[in-house]
Amino acid sequence: MPTTEADTPAALERVFARAEALLERLERLVPAASPAPDWNGSIAFRWRKRGSAGWLQSVAHPHAIRLSDLKDVDEQKGRVTENTRQFVLGRPANNVLLTGARGTGKSSIVKAVLSEFHDRGLRLIEVDKADLVDLPDIVDLVGERPERFVLFCDDLSFEADERAYKALKTVLDGSIAAASDNVLVYATSNRRHLMPEYFAENLETKHVGEEIHPGETTEEKISLSERFGLWVSFYPFDQKAYLAIVEHWVRELRGPLDDPETMRREALQWTLMRGSRSGRVAWQFARDWAGRERTARP
């Protein structure tokens, strides 16, 4: 029997290549089944995405930080801790927006309350801003669980017309469905209103009698932050607080304190290089100091 062109190895390879490309396209259109969460695997989870499918991934080694490690933010610690205590006890509690200067302990407080209350059923789910559109799915996934879940959105801010902005508004209190009583949202941001504000928006402000009414653009931007029942503000540290934080972390890292004056002087020089006196900068200096001094010792 004569051999046709379709029977040649080159033709067969082209057929197989087209079939593989078709299968890849079908896999993207029909997502694979998401793995079931390992609820006993950890106290913290991350929301992961592959294509359009999402799942909860256990965090093998959550960042362990204690409330006592956070210095000079006692009022902020108290407000977030009390709100979280109410939540794990099944009492009414609020979604929390932590705003203010960078490196002052906003996200650390959220991690610390997890360490404080995980033995009472508190669990943390970290959600990236890009995945906030999946918040309703996450709420449905954990809604029947006995644990209490904090959905944690770190360093949150939005530009105009982002889909995630509306998804977050819906989860906070704008949906036709009742909010789940075992889920709260804790978010950190450098912006109180979570969206950029422009000078031109002030031109929309109207005076009605003796009252000032913001324009519609400003009202829209304020409306998201107002859906958080508890606002907690953070402020830059002064020099005294910064040095106290440095000394705390040096002790925790078991660094030497036999030359405190040199340590303080170098800690202040470190802030000049970084342009900030914050808890994060204090932690970074303490790691550098403890590592250098312990290495220099015999």
Order of alpha helices (4+ residues) and beta strands (2+ residues): alpha-beta-beta-alpha-beta-alpha-beta-alpha-beta-alpha-beta-beta-beta-alpha-beta-alpha-alpha-alpha
